[in-house]
Amino acid sequence: MIEATIHATRYVLNHNQKHLNQINYYNRIVKICGRPEDKKAMETLYELCKIR
């Protein structure tokens, strides 16, 4: 989540596809092995960054 949040901050500033790809990468990891609170945090991150 920490790495995804860092990339999300950068994505919000410049909307660079590279950062979006990294957020999606960490999202896949969270979906596979994250705790429920991690999954909720990732959902919140996507909402705040207006991704999707």
N, CA, C and O atoms as a printed pandas DataFrame, in Angstrom:
     atom_number atom_name residue_name chain_id  residue_number  x_coord  y_coord  z_coord
0              1         N          MET        A               1    0.815   -1.190    0.000
1              2        CA          MET        A               1    0.000    0.000    0.000
2              3         C          MET        A               1    0.860    1.256    0.000
3              4         O          MET        A               1    0.517    2.255   -0.632
4              5         N          ILE        A               2    1.960    1.199    0.700
5              6        CA          ILE        A               2    2.810    2.393    0.765
6              7         C          ILE        A               2    3.345    2.735   -0.620
7              8         O          ILE        A               2    3.293    3.891   -1.039
8              9         N          GLU        A               3    3.853    1.744   -1.326
9             10        CA          GLU        A               3    4.383    1.991   -2.673
10            11         C          GLU        A               3    3.276    2.490   -3.603
11            12         O          GLU        A               3    3.492    3.414   -4.386
12            13         N          ALA        A               4    2.105    1.885   -3.518
13            14        CA          ALA        A               4    0.984    2.313   -4.363
14            15         C          ALA        A               4    0.599    3.753   -4.057
15            16         O          ALA        A               4    0.267    4.514   -4.965
16            17         N          THR        A               5    0.642    4.127   -2.788
17            18        CA          THR        A               5    0.299    5.496   -2.395
18            19         C          THR        A               5    1.308    6.493   -2.942
19            20         O          THR        A               5    0.935    7.584   -3.372
20            21         N          ILE        A               6    2.570    6.126   -2.927
21            22        CA          ILE        A               6    3.602    7.009   -3.487
22            23         C          ILE        A               6    3.346    7.225   -4.981
23            24         O          ILE        A               6    3.396    8.355   -5.467
24            25         N          HIS        A               7    3.075    6.148   -5.699
25            26        CA          HIS        A               7    2.810    6.274   -7.130
26            27         C          HIS        A               7    1.510    7.038   -7.378
27            28         O          HIS        A               7    1.399    7.774   -8.359
28            29         N          ALA        A               8    0.534    6.866   -6.499
29            30        CA          ALA        A               8   -0.729    7.588   -6.649
30            31         C          ALA        A               8   -0.522    9.090   -6.499
31            32         O          ALA        A               8   -1.123    9.880   -7.227
32            33         N          THR        A               9    0.320    9.478   -5.563
33            34        CA          THR        A               9    0.623   10.899   -5.383
34            35         C          THR        A               9    1.243   11.470   -6.652
35            36         O          THR        A               9    0.878   12.559   -7.095
36            37         N          ARG        A              10    2.163   10.744   -7.222
37            38        CA          ARG        A              10    2.813   11.194   -8.459
38            39         C          ARG        A              10    1.836   11.177   -9.632
39            40         O          ARG        A              10    1.872   12.055  -10.494
40            41         N          TYR        A              11    0.957   10.164   -9.657
41            42        CA          TYR        A              11   -0.028   10.070  -10.731
42            43         C          TYR        A              11   -0.980   11.260  -10.703
43            44         O          TYR        A              11   -1.316   11.811  -11.751
44            45         N          VAL        A              12   -1.411   11.655   -9.522
45            46        CA          VAL        A              12   -2.332   12.786   -9.401
46            47         C          VAL        A              12   -1.668   14.071   -9.908
47            48         O          VAL        A              12   -2.333   14.926  -10.494
48            49         N          LEU        A              13   -0.378   14.202   -9.684
49            50        CA          LEU        A              13    0.328   15.415  -10.102
50            51         C          LEU        A              13    0.522   15.506  -11.611
51            52         O          LEU        A              13    0.416   16.594  -12.178
52            53         N          ASN        A              14    0.806   14.379  -12.275
53            54        CA          ASN        A              14    1.144   14.477  -13.702
54            55         C          ASN        A              14    0.428   13.484  -14.610
55            56         O          ASN        A              14    0.633   13.516  -15.823
56            57         N          HIS        A              15   -0.401   12.607  -14.061
57            58        CA          HIS        A              15   -1.169   11.632  -14.842
58            59         C          HIS        A              15   -0.296   10.828  -15.814
59            60         O          HIS        A              15   -0.678   10.573  -16.956
60            61         N          ASN        A              16    0.866   10.445  -15.332
61            62        CA          ASN        A              16    1.803    9.657  -16.123
62            63         C          ASN        A              16    1.363    8.188  -16.108
63            64         O          ASN        A              16    1.102    7.628  -15.043
64            65         N          GLN        A              17    1.284    7.582  -17.265
65            66        CA          GLN        A              17    0.851    6.190  -17.397
66            67         C          GLN        A              17    1.738    5.236  -16.605
67            68         O          GLN        A              17    1.265    4.223  -16.090
68            69         N          LYS        A              18    3.018    5.559  -16.511
69            70        CA          LYS        A              18    3.960    4.719  -15.765
70            71         C          LYS        A              18    3.502    4.552  -14.312
71            72         O          LYS        A              18    3.565    3.450  -13.767
72            73         N          HIS        A              19    3.054    5.616  -13.700
73            74        CA          HIS        A              19    2.600    5.552  -12.308
74            75         C          HIS        A              19    1.286    4.800  -12.189
75            76         O          HIS        A              19    1.070    4.073  -11.218
76            77         N          LEU        A              20    0.422    4.965  -13.150
77            78        CA          LEU        A              20   -0.836    4.218  -13.148
78            79         C          LEU        A              20   -0.561    2.720  -13.276
79            80         O          LEU        A              20   -1.205    1.909  -12.611
80            81         N          ASN        A              21    0.379    2.361  -14.118
81            82        CA          ASN        A              21    0.757    0.949  -14.260
82            83         C          ASN        A              21    1.272    0.383  -12.938
83            84         O          ASN        A              21    0.952   -0.750  -12.581
84            85         N          GLN        A              22    2.056    1.158  -12.222
85            86        CA          GLN        A              22    2.579    0.704  -10.936
86            87         C          GLN        A              22    1.457    0.552   -9.908
87            88         O          GLN        A              22    1.456   -0.405   -9.134
88            89         N          ILE        A              23    0.514    1.475   -9.892
89            90        CA          ILE        A              23   -0.630    1.369   -8.979
90            91         C          ILE        A              23   -1.394    0.089   -9.279
91            92         O          ILE        A              23   -1.757   -0.650   -8.363
92            93         N          ASN        A              24   -1.637   -0.173  -10.538
93            94        CA          ASN        A              24   -2.353   -1.388  -10.929
94            95         C          ASN        A              24   -1.576   -2.649  -10.553
95            96         O          ASN        A              24   -2.167   -3.654  -10.160
96            97         N          TYR        A              25   -0.271   -2.592  -10.672
97            98        CA          TYR        A              25    0.578   -3.723  -10.286
98            99         C          TYR        A              25    0.400   -4.034   -8.795
99           100         O          TYR        A              25    0.183   -5.186   -8.420
100          101         N          TYR        A              26    0.491   -3.018   -7.963
101          102        CA          TYR        A              26    0.337   -3.232   -6.525
102          103         C          TYR        A              26   -1.092   -3.627   -6.173
103          104         O          TYR        A              26   -1.308   -4.362   -5.210
104          105         N          ASN        A              27   -2.055   -3.159   -6.927
105          106        CA          ASN        A              27   -3.443   -3.547   -6.701
106          107         C          ASN        A              27   -3.624   -5.048   -6.919
107          108         O          ASN        A              27   -4.338   -5.703   -6.160
108          109         N          ARG        A              28   -2.982   -5.592   -7.949
109          110        CA          ARG        A              28   -3.068   -7.035   -8.195
110          111         C          ARG        A              28   -2.490   -7.828   -7.023
111          112         O          ARG        A              28   -3.039   -8.859   -6.633
112          113         N          ILE        A              29   -1.399   -7.349   -6.474
113          114        CA          ILE        A              29   -0.798   -8.028   -5.318
114          115         C          ILE        A              29   -1.741   -7.970   -4.117
115          116         O          ILE        A              29   -1.933   -8.969   -3.424
116          117         N          VAL        A              30   -2.316   -6.817   -3.878
117          118        CA          VAL        A              30   -3.236   -6.657   -2.743
118          119         C          VAL        A              30   -4.452   -7.566   -2.911
119          120         O          VAL        A              30   -4.913   -8.169   -1.943
120          121         N          LYS        A              31   -4.969   -7.666   -4.128
121          122        CA          LYS        A              31   -6.125   -8.531   -4.357
122          123         C          LYS        A              31   -5.812   -9.993   -4.065
123          124         O          LYS        A              31   -6.683  -10.729   -3.603
124          125         N          ILE        A              32   -4.588  -10.419   -4.325
125          126        CA          ILE        A              32   -4.205  -11.815   -4.125
126          127         C          ILE        A              32   -3.906  -12.113   -2.661
127          128         O          ILE        A              32   -4.391  -13.109   -2.123
128          129         N          CYS        A              33   -3.125  -11.275   -2.019
129          130        CA          CYS        A              33   -2.671  -11.641   -0.675
130          131         C          CYS        A              33   -2.879  -10.557    0.380
131          132         O          CYS        A              33   -2.353  -10.663    1.488
132          133         N          GLY        A              34   -3.639   -9.519    0.046
133          134        CA          GLY        A              34   -3.863   -8.453    1.011
134          135         C          GLY        A              34   -4.931   -8.792    2.031
135          136         O          GLY        A              34   -5.806   -9.623    1.789
136          137         N          ARG        A              35   -4.845   -8.139    3.165
137          138        CA          ARG        A              35   -5.868   -8.274    4.203
138          139         C          ARG        A              35   -7.089   -7.458    3.778
139          140         O          ARG        A              35   -6.975   -6.609    2.893
140          141         N          PRO        A              36   -8.245   -7.692    4.380
141          142        CA          PRO        A              36   -9.440   -6.920    4.016
142          143         C          PRO        A              36   -9.229   -5.407    4.141
143          144         O          PRO        A              36   -9.719   -4.639    3.314
144          145         N          GLU        A              37   -8.508   -4.991    5.165
145          146        CA          GLU        A              37   -8.271   -3.545    5.319
146          147         C          GLU        A              37   -7.345   -3.008    4.227
147          148         O          GLU        A              37   -7.459   -1.842    3.847
148          149         N          ASP        A              38   -6.434   -3.833    3.718
149          150        CA          ASP        A              38   -5.585   -3.418    2.596
150          151         C          ASP        A              38   -6.427   -3.264    1.335
151          152         O          ASP        A              38   -6.243   -2.316    0.571
152          153         N          LYS        A              39   -7.339   -4.186    1.122
153          154        CA          LYS        A              39   -8.213   -4.120   -0.053
154          155         C          LYS        A              39   -9.093   -2.874   -0.002
155          156         O          LYS        A              39   -9.304   -2.215   -1.020
156          157         N          LYS        A              40   -9.600   -2.555    1.177
157          158        CA          LYS        A              40  -10.419   -1.352    1.333
158          159         C          LYS        A              40   -9.572   -0.108    1.112
159          160         O          LYS        A              40  -10.034    0.855    0.500
160          161         N          ALA        A              41   -8.352   -0.118    1.596
161          162        CA          ALA        A              41   -7.447    1.018    1.399
162          163         C          ALA        A              41   -7.153    1.233   -0.083
163          164         O          ALA        A              41   -7.085    2.370   -0.549
164          165         N          MET        A              42   -6.980    0.149   -0.814
165          166        CA          MET        A              42   -6.725    0.266   -2.248
166          167         C          MET        A              42   -7.951    0.830   -2.963
167          168         O          MET        A              42   -7.816    1.662   -3.860
168          169         N          GLU        A              43   -9.133    0.387   -2.576
169          170        CA          GLU        A              43  -10.359    0.944   -3.155
170          171         C          GLU        A              43  -10.432    2.448   -2.905
171          172         O          GLU        A              43  -10.775    3.219   -3.801
172          173         N          THR        A              44  -10.112    2.849   -1.701
173          174        CA          THR        A              44  -10.127    4.277   -1.342
174          175         C          THR        A              44   -9.107    5.044   -2.166
175          176         O          THR        A              44   -9.381    6.156   -2.617
176          177         N          LEU        A              45   -7.936    4.461   -2.365
177          178        CA          LEU        A              45   -6.896    5.098   -3.168
178          179         C          LEU        A              45   -7.390    5.347   -4.591
179          180         O          LEU        A              45   -7.191    6.428   -5.144
180          181         N          TYR        A              46   -8.031    4.344   -5.174
181          182        CA          TYR        A              46   -8.565    4.490   -6.525
182          183         C          TYR        A              46   -9.635    5.584   -6.576
183          184         O          TYR        A              46   -9.678    6.370   -7.523
184          185         N          GLU        A              47  -10.487    5.631   -5.568
185          186        CA          GLU        A              47  -11.542    6.641   -5.530
186          187         C          GLU        A              47  -10.938    8.045   -5.417
187          188         O          GLU        A              47  -11.341    8.954   -6.144
188          189         N          LEU        A              48   -9.985    8.221   -4.519
189          190        CA          LEU        A              48   -9.389    9.529   -4.309
190          191         C          LEU        A              48   -8.617   10.034   -5.528
191          192         O          LEU        A              48   -8.571   11.234   -5.801
192          193         N          CYS        A              49   -8.015    9.096   -6.248
193          194        CA          CYS        A              49   -7.247    9.459   -7.444
194          195         C          CYS        A              49   -8.111    9.508   -8.700
195          196         O          CYS        A              49   -7.634    9.836   -9.787
196          197         N          LYS        A              50   -9.383    9.179   -8.532
197          198        CA          LYS        A              50  -10.333    9.161   -9.663
198          199         C          LYS        A              50   -9.840    8.255  -10.783
199          200         O          LYS        A              50   -9.849    8.619  -11.958
200          201         N          ILE        A              51   -9.406    7.053  -10.377
201          202        CA          ILE        A              51   -8.955    6.045  -11.329
202          203         C          ILE        A              51  -10.105    5.107  -11.589
203          204         O          ILE        A              51  -10.780    4.674  -10.655
204          205         N          ARG        A              52  -10.338    4.785  -12.857
205          206        CA          ARG        A              52  -11.353    3.863  -13.368
206          207         C          ARG        A              52  -12.520    4.593  -13.878
207          208         O          ARG        A              52  -13.477    3.977  -14.348
